[in-house]
Amino acid sequence: MGTPLPPLDDLSEISEHPHFECIKTAYSLVRVAETSAEDDEALMNTRILGHFMTTFWILRRTLPDALPALAQEVVSLGDGRERMTVDQLGLRYREVLLRAFFRTSSELSDRSDDEDSWLPKQYECLQDLITYCLEGSTLDCRKLKARALVRDGFRCVVTRDVDRSAEKVVGDSEDGFERTECCHILSQSTAQGIQAVLKALGINAAMCDKLVEPNGTGVDCLENVLTLTESCRKRFDNLKLALEPCGPNEVCPVSSIESEVDTYQYAIRLYQHEGPRWRALQDKFITFAAAAGDDGLPLPLPDPQLLAIHAACARVGHISGAVEFFEKWDREAQRTFILSSEDNSYELLFSQLQVVAFKEQ
């Protein structure tokens, strides 16, 4: 299931990594496990680990600690009281990390806070619209969307379609007008369970803590949201669309002469692109640059490491076969009553219990 793991020699310059010996040992263990997998699911889980290792190397500038951390985890298998095989560790990464970024079809339903009615009136002046979006200190769902819109120029960051709320003040647009939505990189329901894994992979600890802070904004912060059209949001939420750090394999801070604020460039990665417009977006580069808030300071950009880990999951999810696996179980969940007389209902329940068990470890 999925794409076989490439030889380690295919990864350019990896032999120069300071932890190369550990990485080499870990990758060899994973490739041995790949050849001896007992069934298709064990093979998929093993390949998930290997493809995460190669992907973390591609994204090494943004996620510098992820590859050595995962390699150390692999070579440490069997240590301690609870022994774990390679495919079991892959299963853990599948259910804790990959699944955290994959929304089921029921979770992809439209949300009321994303309706066009979020704006109390149509503004005639762009500055008046910006002032409304930035005023007040309370950050509810509508204000979060409003501030993200200001930061993102009232456009979908991928298609560049203008949000309908700004239609009167923007005027004619070659990119068109669409209803946009406030898309979370990590959702409220998954942030808590994934925190330990993100920290272990070297994701900024302060950002991880902020996402689960009980007295703060939690996941409803500008670092964790993007402005996307509905079609882009659905693709982003089921790992068919990702923003991968450029270079072509890392985030590249570019000094902005006009604003004197760092900007970040990403490549659009589409894993489902029917139609000419979607095909035209594939591998296209986009730039994020923060707009100023009401205090004159830049509004926070989407966190580069959160986008990078989402991009890693999208890449690994498709080449390992995990996304196809999730979609299969999602379809089964919609067709099957839990504990019905059908045999696959028991398998479905076991799969759901695995998710809970891994998150509680």
Secondary structure, DSSP 4 states (H G I P E B T S, - for coil): --PPPPPGGGSTTGGGSTTHHHHHHHHHHHHHHHHT-SSHHHHHHHHHHHHHHHHHHHTTTTSTTHHHHHHHHHHTTT-SSS---HHHHHHHHIIIIIGGG---GGGGS--GGGSGGGSSS--SSHHHHHHHHH-SS---HHHHHHHHHHHTTTB-TTT-PEEGGGHHHH---TT-EE-EEEEESS-HHHHHHHHHHHHHTT--HHHHHHHT-TTS-TT-SGGGEEEEEHHHHHHHHTTSEEEEESTTTS---EE-TTT--EEEEEEEEES---SHHHHHHTT-EEEEEPPB-TTSSBPPPPPHHHHHHHHHHHHHHHHHSHHHHHHHHHHHHHH--TT-SSHHHHHHHHHHHHHHHHHT-
